[in-house]
Amino acid sequence: MRLGQCHNFHDFRELARRRLPGPIFNYIDGAAEDETAYRRNTQAFEAVDLLPHVLRGVTDIDLSVEIMGQKLALPFYLSPTALQRLFHHQGERAVAAAAAKYGTMFGVSSLGTVSLEELRRAHATPQVYQFYFHKDRGLNRAMMQRAKEAGVDVMMLTVDSITGGNRERDKRTGFSIPMKLTIAGMLQFALKPAWGINYVTHEKFALPQLDDHVDMSGGAMSIGRYFTEMLEPTLNWDDLEEMIGEWGGKFCLKGVVHPDDAVRAAEVGCDAVILSNHGGRQLDGSRAPFDGLAEVVDRAGDRLDVIMDSGIQRGTHIVKALSLGAKAVGIGRAYLFPLAAAGQAGVERMVGLLKDEVERDMRLMGAAKVADLSRDNLRFR
């Protein structure tokens, strides 16, 4: 299979599976425990039918939206994800370039592999910073100040990862940073030598947002220990309110599932909430964000932007979320598999395919712009 033969999420997933060593593919593809939340995230869309209007005389389709003060040409954006240069040497550079090409937003993780500053210099498209809250308050302030100076547009505090999820696929292969592979895991790397050659012939893997604070190069600290030892498990609403004040700009809370939490987020000053269960990678059995979307929109949608991620694979999924009241949706695996498969060309192709799907779907729905979509377009089975 080649890049030109990839027409959807599933094609790119298969191409990535063929290219990546098993432990790395399973890091992207896997989730927590029995992975029921992972599966349910996408299955939730199947319980809702689209109800199109016909004879609307639709000509041009306007896909633009505005979220958190950022104007996007597309109603979906590329969510921040960790360790991207492990999947392809271009990493965040490829993702940011694809976002810029299509005029949408991209995110950089605290566990990102390219610096905030480099990406900000390269692209003017809206940029968000996915932030993990540390026990060391001084470290938090220093990292926020760096993000301000870099010109980050939106601070995104992720609150569903105060400890690492129980990702059993990674345990079986021994995947970690630094690598501590099992024998089976090492065999998988031996079977995919092209990935290893690519990895060692490009710049050294690094975590530039954390390099000044955490030494992961010599085994002193691992990603797992980072979550269990450095992050603040007692993070609370007072901490959030203080952080919003210190940031002083657009702020969103990622990892919300309960509608009461969305209401509270509005009360303390958040500009947006992102309904997410981290792609099923944290708490297995947690509610699918799409299933909770309507309730959160009804409770808090008049006070902040309601966004969702987790499980988005198709343009129809995006249209259903927008119809239910989401202002936009984020994609993660839907661009990580293309990144792993073909770098920037893969991400650009996938974003283009999703754009075409959403445009086609809206035309078939009789909707000329995102605001024309509503719950009248949906029927729950």
C-alpha positions as CSV (number, residue, x, y, z in Angstrom):
1,M,0.0,0.0,0.0
2,R,1.3,3.5,-0.9
3,L,0.3,7.0,0.1
4,G,-1.9,7.5,-2.9
5,Q,-3.8,4.4,-2.0
6,C,-4.8,5.8,1.4
7,H,-8.3,7.2,1.3
8,N,-9.4,7.1,5.0
9,F,-8.3,6.6,8.6
10,H,-8.3,2.8,8.3
11,D,-6.0,2.9,5.2
12,F,-3.5,5.1,7.0
13,R,-3.7,3.0,10.2
14,E,-2.7,-0.1,8.1
15,L,0.1,1.7,6.4
16,A,1.5,2.9,9.7
17,R,1.2,-0.7,11.1
18,R,3.4,-1.9,8.2
19,R,6.0,0.8,8.7
20,L,6.3,1.0,12.5
21,P,7.9,-1.5,14.9
22,G,5.1,-3.1,17.0
23,P,5.8,-1.3,20.3
24,I,5.5,2.1,18.7
25,F,2.5,1.2,16.6
26,N,0.8,-0.2,19.7
27,Y,1.6,3.0,21.7
28,I,-0.4,5.0,19.2
29,D,-3.1,2.4,18.6
30,G,-3.5,1.2,22.2
31,A,-5.6,2.4,25.1
32,A,-6.2,1.5,28.7
33,E,-7.1,-1.9,30.0
34,D,-9.7,-3.7,27.9
35,E,-9.9,-0.7,25.6
36,T,-13.7,-0.4,25.8
37,A,-13.6,3.4,26.0
38,Y,-11.4,3.5,22.9
39,R,-13.9,1.4,20.9
40,R,-16.9,3.2,22.3
41,N,-15.6,6.6,21.4
42,T,-16.2,5.8,17.7
43,Q,-19.1,3.5,18.1
44,A,-21.1,6.3,19.8
45,F,-21.4,8.0,16.5
46,E,-23.1,5.0,15.0
47,A,-26.1,5.3,17.3
48,V,-27.1,8.6,15.6
49,D,-28.5,9.0,12.1
50,L,-28.1,12.1,10.0
51,L,-31.3,13.6,8.7
52,P,-30.5,15.7,5.6
53,H,-32.6,18.4,4.1
54,V,-32.9,18.5,0.3
55,L,-33.6,21.2,-2.3
56,R,-31.8,23.8,-0.3
57,G,-30.0,25.3,-3.3
58,V,-26.6,25.0,-1.6
59,T,-23.7,26.4,-3.7
60,D,-20.5,27.3,-1.8
61,I,-19.7,25.6,1.5
62,D,-18.2,27.6,4.3
63,L,-16.3,25.4,6.8
64,S,-14.9,28.2,8.9
65,V,-15.4,28.5,12.7
66,E,-14.2,30.6,15.5
67,I,-13.1,29.0,18.8
68,M,-11.4,30.7,21.8
69,G,-11.0,33.8,19.7
70,Q,-9.1,31.9,16.9
71,K,-10.5,31.9,13.4
72,L,-10.1,28.5,11.7
73,A,-10.8,27.6,8.1
74,L,-11.9,24.2,9.1
75,P,-14.2,23.0,11.9
76,F,-11.5,20.5,13.1
77,Y,-8.0,21.0,14.4
78,L,-4.9,18.9,15.1
79,S,-4.9,18.1,18.8
80,P,-1.6,18.2,20.7
81,T,-0.1,14.7,21.1
82,A,3.2,13.5,22.7
83,L,6.4,12.0,21.2
84,Q,5.6,12.8,17.6
85,R,9.2,12.5,16.3
86,L,9.2,8.9,17.5
87,F,6.6,8.1,14.9
88,H,8.3,10.0,12.1
89,H,11.4,12.2,12.2
90,Q,9.4,15.3,11.0
91,G,7.1,15.1,14.0
92,E,5.4,18.4,15.0
93,R,7.0,20.1,12.1
94,A,4.9,18.1,9.7
95,V,1.8,18.5,11.7
96,A,2.2,22.3,12.1
97,A,2.9,22.7,8.4
98,A,-0.3,20.7,7.5
99,A,-2.4,22.8,9.8
100,A,-0.9,26.0,8.3
101,K,-1.7,24.8,4.8
102,Y,-5.3,24.3,5.6
103,G,-5.7,27.2,7.9
104,T,-6.5,25.4,11.1
105,M,-5.2,25.1,14.6
106,F,-2.5,22.7,15.9
107,G,-1.3,21.9,19.4
108,V,2.0,21.2,21.0
109,S,2.3,18.9,24.0
110,S,4.4,19.4,27.1
111,L,5.8,16.0,25.9
112,G,6.3,17.4,22.4
113,T,9.5,16.8,20.4
114,V,9.8,20.2,18.7
115,S,10.0,23.4,20.6
116,L,7.2,25.9,21.0
117,E,9.5,28.6,19.7
118,E,10.5,26.9,16.5
119,L,6.9,26.1,15.6
120,R,5.7,29.6,16.4
121,R,8.5,31.2,14.2
122,A,7.6,28.8,11.3
123,H,3.8,29.2,11.3
124,A,1.3,32.0,12.1
125,T,-1.6,29.6,12.4
126,P,-3.3,29.3,15.8
127,Q,-1.2,27.3,18.3
128,V,-2.3,25.8,21.6
129,Y,-0.1,24.4,24.3
130,Q,-1.2,21.2,26.1
131,F,0.0,21.7,29.7
132,Y,0.4,19.2,32.5
133,F,0.2,20.6,36.0
134,H,3.3,19.7,38.1
135,K,3.8,19.5,41.8
136,D,6.5,22.1,41.4
137,R,4.6,25.4,41.2
138,G,7.7,27.2,40.2
139,L,8.1,24.9,37.2
140,N,4.5,25.5,36.2
141,R,5.1,29.3,36.2
142,A,8.4,29.0,34.3
143,M,6.8,26.8,31.6
144,M,3.8,29.2,31.3
145,Q,6.1,32.2,31.0
146,R,8.0,30.4,28.2
147,A,4.8,29.8,26.4
148,K,3.8,33.4,26.6
149,E,7.2,34.6,25.3
150,A,6.9,32.0,22.5
151,G,3.6,33.6,21.4
152,V,1.3,30.6,22.1
153,D,-2.4,31.6,21.5
154,V,-4.2,29.3,23.9
155,M,-3.3,27.4,27.1
156,M,-4.8,24.0,27.3
157,L,-4.7,22.4,30.7
158,T,-5.1,18.6,30.5
159,V,-6.8,17.3,33.7
160,D,-7.6,13.7,32.9
161,S,-3.9,12.6,33.2
162,I,-3.0,13.3,36.8
163,T,-1.6,9.8,36.7
164,G,-0.8,7.5,33.8
165,G,-3.4,5.2,32.4
166,N,-3.1,1.4,32.6
167,R,-1.9,0.8,29.0
168,E,-1.4,-2.9,29.0
169,R,-0.2,-3.1,25.4
170,D,2.8,-1.0,26.4
171,K,3.5,-3.2,29.3
172,R,3.6,-6.3,27.1
173,T,6.1,-4.8,24.7
174,G,8.1,-2.8,27.3
175,F,7.5,0.5,25.5
176,S,8.7,3.4,27.5
177,I,10.9,6.5,27.2
178,P,13.8,5.6,27.6
179,M,13.1,2.2,25.9
180,K,13.0,-0.9,28.2
181,L,11.8,-3.4,25.7
182,T,10.8,-7.0,26.3
183,I,12.4,-9.7,24.1
184,A,9.2,-9.7,22.0
185,G,9.4,-5.9,21.7
186,M,13.0,-6.0,20.5
187,L,12.1,-8.6,17.9
188,Q,9.5,-6.2,16.5
189,F,12.2,-3.5,16.0
190,A,14.4,-6.1,14.3
191,L,11.6,-6.8,11.8
192,K,11.3,-3.1,10.9
193,P,14.9,-2.0,10.2
194,A,13.9,0.9,8.0
195,W,12.4,2.7,11.0
196,G,15.6,2.2,13.0
197,I,17.8,3.5,10.2
198,N,15.5,6.6,9.8
199,Y,15.6,7.2,13.6
200,V,19.4,7.1,14.0
201,T,20.1,9.1,10.9
202,H,18.1,12.2,12.0
203,E,18.5,14.6,14.9
204,K,18.5,13.1,18.4
205,F,15.1,12.5,20.0
206,A,14.4,15.2,22.6
207,L,11.6,16.7,24.7
208,P,12.4,20.4,24.4
209,Q,9.6,21.7,26.6
210,L,11.0,19.6,29.4
211,D,14.7,19.2,28.7
212,D,15.6,22.0,31.1
213,H,13.6,20.4,33.9
214,V,13.7,16.6,33.4
215,D,16.6,14.3,32.3
216,M,15.1,11.4,30.4
217,S,18.3,10.7,28.4
218,G,20.1,8.3,30.8
219,G,17.2,6.5,32.4
220,A,16.9,8.7,35.4
221,M,13.4,9.5,34.5
222,S,10.9,7.8,32.3
223,I,7.6,8.9,30.8
224,G,5.8,6.6,33.3
225,R,7.7,8.1,36.3
226,Y,7.0,11.6,34.9
227,F,3.3,11.0,35.3
228,T,3.5,9.3,38.7
229,E,6.2,11.4,40.3
230,M,6.2,14.9,38.8
231,L,2.5,15.6,38.1
232,E,0.2,17.0,40.8
233,P,-2.5,14.3,41.7
234,T,-4.3,16.7,44.1
235,L,-4.9,19.4,41.4
236,N,-8.1,21.2,42.2
237,W,-10.3,24.1,41.1
238,D,-8.4,26.6,43.1
239,D,-5.2,25.6,41.3
240,L,-7.0,26.0,38.0
241,E,-8.4,29.4,38.9
242,E,-4.9,30.6,39.9
243,M,-3.4,29.3,36.7
244,I,-6.0,31.0,34.6
245,G,-5.2,34.3,36.3
246,E,-1.4,33.8,35.8
247,W,-1.8,32.9,32.1
248,G,-4.0,36.0,31.4
249,G,-5.1,34.8,28.0
250,K,-7.4,32.3,26.2
251,F,-7.6,29.2,28.4
252,C,-9.3,25.9,27.8
253,L,-9.8,22.8,30.1
254,K,-9.2,19.5,28.4
255,G,-10.4,16.2,29.7
256,V,-13.9,17.2,30.9
257,V,-16.7,14.5,30.7
258,H,-19.1,15.5,33.5
259,P,-21.5,18.4,32.7
260,D,-21.1,19.8,36.3
261,D,-17.4,20.2,35.6
262,A,-18.1,22.2,32.4
263,V,-20.3,24.5,34.4
264,R,-17.6,25.0,37.0
265,A,-15.0,25.6,34.3
266,A,-17.2,28.5,33.0
267,E,-17.5,29.9,36.5
268,V,-13.8,30.1,37.1
269,G,-13.0,31.7,33.8
270,C,-12.3,29.1,31.2
271,D,-13.0,30.1,27.6
272,A,-13.6,26.6,26.5
273,V,-13.9,23.0,27.6
274,I,-12.8,20.0,25.5
275,L,-14.9,16.9,26.1
276,S,-12.3,14.1,26.0
277,N,-11.4,10.8,27.6
278,H,-7.9,11.0,26.2
279,G,-8.9,8.7,23.3
280,G,-9.7,5.9,25.8
281,R,-6.1,6.0,27.1
282,Q,-6.7,6.9,30.7
283,L,-9.9,5.6,32.5
284,D,-11.3,2.6,30.7
285,G,-15.1,2.6,30.7
286,S,-15.4,6.4,30.8
287,R,-18.2,7.9,28.9
288,A,-17.7,8.6,25.2
289,P,-17.4,12.4,24.7
290,F,-20.0,12.3,21.9
291,D,-22.5,10.7,24.2
292,G,-22.1,13.5,26.7
293,L,-21.9,16.4,24.2
294,A,-25.5,17.5,24.2
295,E,-25.8,17.6,28.0
296,V,-22.6,19.8,28.3
297,V,-23.7,22.1,25.5
298,D,-27.1,22.5,27.2
299,R,-25.6,23.2,30.6
300,A,-22.6,25.4,29.7
301,G,-22.6,26.1,25.9
302,D,-23.9,29.7,26.4
303,R,-20.9,30.5,28.7
304,L,-18.0,29.0,26.9
305,D,-17.0,27.1,23.7
306,V,-17.7,23.4,23.9
307,I,-15.3,21.3,21.8
308,M,-14.8,17.6,21.7
309,D,-12.2,15.0,20.7
310,S,-11.8,11.2,20.9
311,G,-13.0,8.8,18.3
312,I,-13.2,11.1,15.3
313,Q,-12.4,9.1,12.1
314,R,-14.8,10.4,9.5
315,G,-16.3,13.6,8.1
316,T,-19.7,12.4,9.2
317,H,-18.4,12.1,12.8
318,I,-17.4,15.8,12.6
319,V,-20.8,16.8,11.1
320,K,-22.7,14.9,13.8
321,A,-20.6,16.6,16.6
322,L,-21.2,20.1,15.1
323,S,-24.9,19.3,14.7
324,L,-25.1,18.5,18.4
325,G,-23.5,21.8,19.4
326,A,-19.7,21.4,19.3
327,K,-18.0,24.5,18.1
328,A,-15.2,22.3,16.6
329,V,-13.6,18.9,17.1
330,G,-10.0,17.8,17.6
331,I,-8.4,14.8,15.9
332,G,-5.4,12.8,17.3
333,R,-4.9,9.3,15.9
334,A,-6.5,10.5,12.7
335,Y,-3.3,12.4,11.9
336,L,-0.8,10.4,13.9
337,F,-1.3,7.3,11.7
338,P,-0.8,9.4,8.5
339,L,2.3,11.1,10.2
340,A,3.8,7.7,10.9
341,A,3.0,6.4,7.4
342,A,4.3,9.3,5.4
343,G,5.3,12.4,7.4
344,Q,4.0,15.8,6.3
345,A,2.6,14.4,3.0
346,G,0.6,11.9,5.0
347,V,-0.8,14.5,7.4
348,E,-1.7,16.9,4.6
349,R,-3.4,14.1,2.6
350,M,-5.5,13.1,5.6
351,V,-6.5,16.6,6.5
352,G,-7.5,17.2,2.9
353,L,-9.5,14.0,2.8
354,L,-11.4,15.0,6.0
355,K,-12.0,18.5,4.6
356,D,-13.4,17.0,1.4
357,E,-15.6,14.6,3.4
358,V,-17.0,17.4,5.7
359,E,-17.7,19.6,2.7
360,R,-19.4,16.8,0.8
361,D,-21.4,15.8,3.8
362,M,-22.6,19.3,4.4
363,R,-23.6,19.7,0.8
364,L,-25.6,16.5,1.1
365,M,-27.1,17.7,4.4
366,G,-28.3,20.9,2.7
367,A,-26.0,23.1,5.0
368,A,-24.0,25.9,3.4
369,K,-22.2,26.8,6.7
370,V,-21.5,25.2,10.0
371,A,-24.2,27.4,11.7
372,D,-26.8,25.7,9.5
373,L,-26.2,22.4,11.3
374,S,-28.5,21.7,14.3
375,R,-30.0,18.9,16.2
376,D,-32.8,18.9,13.7
377,N,-30.3,17.1,11.5
378,L,-30.0,14.2,13.9
379,R,-32.1,11.3,15.1
380,F,-30.9,9.0,17.9
381,R,-31.9,5.4,17.6
